[in-house]
């Protein structure tokens, strides 16, 4: 996942997506607020002198964030006032370019702060989040609801044909006008006052929701008393569970940590059905089981406020407001695609369920397939049908080898990139890897940070972010980071990845390439600053190289012997490509449909907290995806995507996959892993960021509009060849 918007638009979204730490330290009643704890020196007050302006993580302390954010807002407000009150007639340079140049201190600190709030948070960062959320929302509103500033932009837009602008400048002017209008610049004074109230409330609610999600993940971890109950887990997994228990003061016991999704990785191998049920039930009730981390009331308030805001801005609901600015365009387009895919996906899932039930019966089981059984018996069916299991693959997928001889190797072949490990640059955690990236001509291109291990201070999932975005205006080269949540093995043991984790590594590096190849003048368009239903497309394309024969042969080697993965095993992996796709597509579509159900309602139709679970059940039933053995990938109360930057946008992954699957066909038709193919993809699309319409960029690359047929075949939703 990756989504970047300009600083002033990103502030509240970043707050909403950020995570928090686990245990909280009780606060003293007379403890000063985060913004009052000013440091003697603050590394954010000046641009970093490190290579690529990489943040000086060794100098940054928690107490630096709030003062830097406060000063950053003050400086930014002063810069905006100077633009708005400039006595000179508005022109592109003194208004639009000046706007692009503003807020540099605030940008430096918020990019680090919100990125670490997701990747390595703690109680102090959480306190700063809570304090700053409404302040940053108010700061954004003060800019976008400034009538004098908007009038300057409107004047330029009305006279755009006489300004002699080049295409990127024309698009920048157009985009800022749209940004201001969508932020409420045309509302009357009463409307603006209410909008400010809504945005402030939403910023606080979104922060609380996402903090609760992480606390619930950590608080819902399963404590196991006996090693015997862990039958089926590997020795490394058991050792990791023992270590997790010891860290909680539970020596002699075992702790199974939860991931952010409904499904949990141990369910595929744990033989103890009772324990599997405990894990799944604990996962599914997160945020809805009462207590201080219950998210039901927060979510309903968020949905109601968003719906009210959308109607104030002239839209029937939040989804209509959001989708207007995406490639999908309308709720009808999204509903139509989801409705087309759902019946076939559920039908596939039901066929798969019948196979799993047959396996249960064959083993003498007298129970009906339940959600906690699916992964376990799917693995058995996979073994029976394709004669391999995940444990056979993992010895060939050692983390560093996959990264350097797989992900980097493919990028070298396709784009001519070269990677050098840097151990001289400071990081925010000892596990973070840093590489300098050199272009095909040998010139420095970017810094890449890899943060791959799970930890309690890190939010779930996988994502990419930019610490320094590329910009011709500022002469800055990108510093980008990828994050995953791979369980860290015991000290001295190799990190052996699942095939899904390998695929995710390739996926997230596709986002990184989008950021590193950015070649635009204005920061507004840098890297992944594209519609969110387009941003996943380049990353999904990069997944294809994980199983490309030349790439796989270079990295899929046994971590002890160095022997390549046997061709027979590889053939089985590739043959199983569409296995369990009914399940995977159904759980994803169920979550996407929940997202739309919440956000296509007017304010008065949104249920209260007590009715949330009933609303969720009815929404799934109405959409035809209420298949009990396959719960949604995320239930509403721990669905961080839709409370953050992907609200009304979780459909984006499969919308982007239409483009991805069609692009994979193009690569195959044109010879696959070849420099000329990579250069074409880079020149027409990856380097352009948001500097042109997203679908224009796709057509420039593909030569035509997208065809949905390759996606349907990939997902097993049509017969091969139809």
QUIWO-V515254 format. One record per helix or strand of 2 or more residues. SS is the DSSP state (@ for helix, = for strand). FROM is the first residue (numbers start at 0). LEN is the number of residues. Records with the same first field share a line. If there is no record, write none. Layout:
BEGIN
SS = FROM-LEN, FROM-LEN
END
This chain:
BEGIN
@ = 6-11, 33-3, 42-3, 50-3, 61-23, 91-10, 103-16, 122-22, 146-12, 159-3, 166-16, 188-31, 226-4, 234-13, 264-4, 272-12, 295-17, 317-6, 330-32, 370-16, 389-5, 398-17, 498-18, 522-3, 531-15, 548-7, 566-9, 580-19, 602-3, 608-14, 635-3, 639-4, 651-18, 674-10, 685-3, 693-9, 708-6
= = 221-3, 253-3, 417-4, 432-6, 443-10, 462-6, 477-9
END
